[in-house]
Amino acid sequence: MLEEYDKVLVSGGLGFVGRHLTSALLFLGKEVAIIDNARTATSISAPSGTTLHLLDIREVDAVAEAVDDADLVFHVAANANGTLSVTQPRLDFEINALGTLIFAEALLKASVRRVVYVSSASVYGTPRKFPMDEDHPTRPFVPYGASKLSGEITCLALHRACGLPVVVGRPFCVYGPGENPHEAMVEVGRFLRWHLNHQPIQIVGDIDRKTRDFVHVTDLVQGLLTIADRAELGEVFNIGSGTEVSMRDLVNTIGEATGVTPEVSVIPEIEDDTYRLVGDISKLQGLGYRPAVSLAEGVRDLADHLGANPELPGSPTIFSRGQHGES
Ligand SMILES: NC(=O)c1ccc[n+]([C@@H]2O[C@H](COP(=O)([O-])OP(=O)(O)OC[C@H]3O[C@@H](n4cnc5c(N)ncnc54)[C@H](O)[C@@H]3O)[C@@H](O)[C@H]2O)c1
């Protein structure tokens, strides 16, 4: 199926995931256009060989013009920062929920043949089973999860009611080279940045009970291409590694990758973030998806990429002492 699409549009193509996706599409010989307003992009220059439309997904007319001749669209653009969604929930909702509706309407009018909506595992809220499959209840507890879920539900409703040819991917915790350190919240990059600056790794919550599903960005891209290629329209897919990793495991992996035992500074009394999180990826594996980058390999590569003294992580955690989430 993927070979049937020549012209591909990537919203958010200047961002972390969008750049990796764009490279993969160029490698496949696709003609790639990007829509991005560069709000969180680390560079405003588009990958060579692409056409850049420097605009906001909420600019109705300009978006309609830009998407006009696209066969396949990946809607990646979003506020991806959970902390910003807590401090500025309205901005988060305007981009992720309203922005997705405006963008999807333009896609409907343009008769695009397939749309991949990049959602997030944050739509699930506090996990109730391990691993969690796509039928797990969706009860997000941060505004970001709510706005991503709203975008997802909107796309799926437009599929049922108006024929928007959409499939949905729910990435877990994505890491790899090219993140914006001021925005990125996933522990792998944050922990490495502290460690490579000889600073203690800051861990919020219980170092052993807190687990996550870390997926390398190149595996995420393979997952997105797989659902673009083979998924039935209207379906939703987890995209993760399917491997549960505790904060202690991650710290140890970083120590092994760098040859230096990390110092850690734990804030155990903030329990809101202490939950297990691991995706059931069997539905996507049924389409042939096979995550290929182990955490050890991904951490080694990222440490090499960041080098000595990389920029320190920006956003603080969204959780504060005394704040209580769902148990
Ligand atoms: N990084 C992760 O761990 C992770 C996990 C789950 C889901 N996701 C989802 O993956 C997608 C990409 O995340 P990312 O980590 O690459 O984030 P990112 O911030 O690096 O990239 C987002 C891109 O979208 C652009 N953008 C933001 N608002 C826009 C707007 N209104 N109009 C046009 N462009 C706009 C930004 O400038 C940026 O280039 C997002 O949809 C995010 O919700 C990311």
The ligand as a MOL file (V3000), in Angstrom:
LIG
                    3D

  0  0  0     0  0            999 V3000
M  V30 BEGIN CTAB
M  V30 COUNTS 44 48 0 0 0
M  V30 BEGIN ATOM
M  V30 1 N 8.0600 12.3870 22.2280 0
M  V30 2 C 7.3120 11.4720 22.8330 0
M  V30 3 O 7.7440 10.7760 23.7530 0
M  V30 4 C 5.8930 11.2450 22.3910 0
M  V30 5 C 5.1690 10.2140 23.0100 0
M  V30 6 C 3.8520 9.9900 22.6140 0
M  V30 7 C 3.3030 10.7630 21.6170 0
M  V30 8 N 4.0250 11.7610 21.0410 0 CHG=1
M  V30 9 C 3.3870 12.5460 19.9900 0
M  V30 10 O 4.2740 12.5620 18.8940 0
M  V30 11 C 4.1350 13.7870 18.1860 0
M  V30 12 C 5.4770 14.4450 17.9920 0
M  V30 13 O 6.0680 14.7140 19.2350 0
M  V30 14 P 7.5610 15.2660 19.3180 0
M  V30 15 O 8.1530 14.6530 20.5310 0
M  V30 16 O 8.2270 15.1200 18.0120 0 CHG=-1
M  V30 17 O 7.2970 16.8100 19.6370 0
M  V30 18 P 8.0330 18.0860 19.0380 0
M  V30 19 O 7.6240 19.2260 19.9100 0
M  V30 20 O 9.4840 17.8330 18.8600 0
M  V30 21 O 7.3930 18.2200 17.5930 0
M  V30 22 C 6.1580 18.8240 17.3650 0
M  V30 23 C 6.2730 19.6670 16.1130 0
M  V30 24 O 4.9860 20.2410 15.8520 0
M  V30 25 C 5.1510 21.6270 15.5770 0
M  V30 26 N 3.9320 22.3150 15.9870 0
M  V30 27 C 3.4640 22.4690 17.2460 0
M  V30 28 N 2.3010 23.1600 17.2260 0
M  V30 29 C 2.0300 23.4380 15.9200 0
M  V30 30 C 0.9780 24.1200 15.2550 0
M  V30 31 N -0.0280 24.6610 15.9470 0
M  V30 32 N 1.0240 24.2110 13.9150 0
M  V30 33 C 2.0520 23.6800 13.2140 0
M  V30 34 N 3.0900 23.0290 13.7880 0
M  V30 35 C 3.0740 22.8970 15.1250 0
M  V30 36 C 6.3570 22.0540 16.4070 0
M  V30 37 O 6.9690 23.2340 15.9330 0
M  V30 38 C 7.2620 20.8370 16.2840 0
M  V30 39 O 8.1190 20.9380 15.1690 0
M  V30 40 C 3.1350 14.6210 18.9690 0
M  V30 41 O 1.8630 14.4560 18.3790 0
M  V30 42 C 3.1620 13.9980 20.3440 0
M  V30 43 O 1.9440 14.2200 21.0260 0
M  V30 44 C 5.3150 12.0160 21.4020 0
M  V30 END ATOM
M  V30 BEGIN BOND
M  V30 1 1 1 2
M  V30 2 2 2 3
M  V30 3 1 2 4
M  V30 4 1 4 5
M  V30 5 2 4 44
M  V30 6 2 5 6
M  V30 7 1 6 7
M  V30 8 2 7 8
M  V30 9 1 8 9
M  V30 10 1 8 44
M  V30 11 1 9 10
M  V30 12 1 9 42
M  V30 13 1 10 11
M  V30 14 1 11 12
M  V30 15 1 11 40
M  V30 16 1 12 13
M  V30 17 1 13 14
M  V30 18 2 14 15
M  V30 19 1 14 16
M  V30 20 1 14 17
M  V30 21 1 17 18
M  V30 22 2 18 19
M  V30 23 1 18 20
M  V30 24 1 18 21
M  V30 25 1 21 22
M  V30 26 1 22 23
M  V30 27 1 23 24
M  V30 28 1 23 38
M  V30 29 1 24 25
M  V30 30 1 25 26
M  V30 31 1 25 36
M  V30 32 1 26 27
M  V30 33 1 26 35
M  V30 34 2 27 28
M  V30 35 1 28 29
M  V30 36 1 29 30
M  V30 37 2 29 35
M  V30 38 1 30 31
M  V30 39 2 30 32
M  V30 40 1 32 33
M  V30 41 2 33 34
M  V30 42 1 34 35
M  V30 43 1 36 37
M  V30 44 1 36 38
M  V30 45 1 38 39
M  V30 46 1 40 41
M  V30 47 1 40 42
M  V30 48 1 42 43
M  V30 END BOND
M  V30 END CTAB
M  END
